[in-house]
Structures are given as structure tokens and as C-alpha cells.
């Protein structure tokens, strides 16, 4: 059982993006469109692979968003990433861990960027210890949807992809897992994800 973190075990940052855009009078979806443009090599991708520092990310994201119609500073986007934990998903993870191997593949940011955020940390220690193995993009210099990151996880867990379920809130990140033979679940809410997980595993998760 392999999970994404943000948008799966926490609420989606997309809601925070929308609020920020409305409050600033920015074009709707400018942050998501900037993230999606050239998604393998843009500022976001390079930052999640720890190829650029926070100052460079701030400048590059501003340039990329400006090209799409409105400047958004990269530093202003970072605090928007802190979603709220979905307690029902954490409970489901605990029940799954009782009988199955668990892994987490997360596209995250370098530690200095996370440290710069105010409020609660992105990564909740009590949740992360529920995983048998965690792969963080900023620590290994690879990020989803690079197929190598999924291969690393199944090799470390010593599991057959055909017996794995993978959950993510982004379709682009589900595709490589599906191509490896995994059952994939696109998460739009906790209730929906749990219902699909129960159907895929035969476990009672609530």
C-alpha cells in the first residue's frame, strides 16, 4: 500500500491556492497553471528535486507565473501548502499497517524551505512513522512522476507492483504507477478514498 502525503493524508492545497488568488485579485488557477506548465523542469520541479535554493525558486516562479498573466512570488506560495490532516485517512492507514506493508512517496521541499514556513510543519511525525518506508523527492533528487521513484519503493518494500495500491491526488502521478501494474486511486476526498481502498483491499477501514 503506497500513499502520497499532501492531498491524500492532508486536505488539498488547491483550496488554499484558490483563496489566495481571490484575496489578491489574481487570475483563477494561476498557481496551478504555473505548476502544470513544463511540469518536469519548471521552478516547482527543480525545487522539489533540491536543484535550486529558495531564493532562486522565488524568482523563477515569479517569472513563470508572470508569463502566464500575473506575477506570484514563490515564497508566497509555500505557506499555502500546509493542508489539514484528514483523521479518517490516518485511521485507515493505521488499520492497513496492521496487516500490510506501507510506503509513502512524497514530492516535498528542501528542509530549509519547510523551516521557513509559519505554523504547523508539513510533515507530521506521528503519521510518517506509520510507514515502513518513506521516499522524499528533495532528499533523493527525483520526483514523481519519474518512474524510477516508484521502482525504488517497490524494490525497498520487496513487493510486486501487481499487488500494490497507490493513492495520489494528481492524475499525472498515478499514471506511472498504473503502468507498472499497480491499482491506483485518485483521491478527491477522504470518504471517497477510503471507499475505494476498502473495495481494493477487502479491509474494513472505518
Order of alpha helices (4+ residues) and beta strands (2+ residues): beta-alpha-alpha-alpha-alpha-alpha-alpha-beta-alpha-alpha-beta-alpha-alpha-beta-alpha-beta-alpha
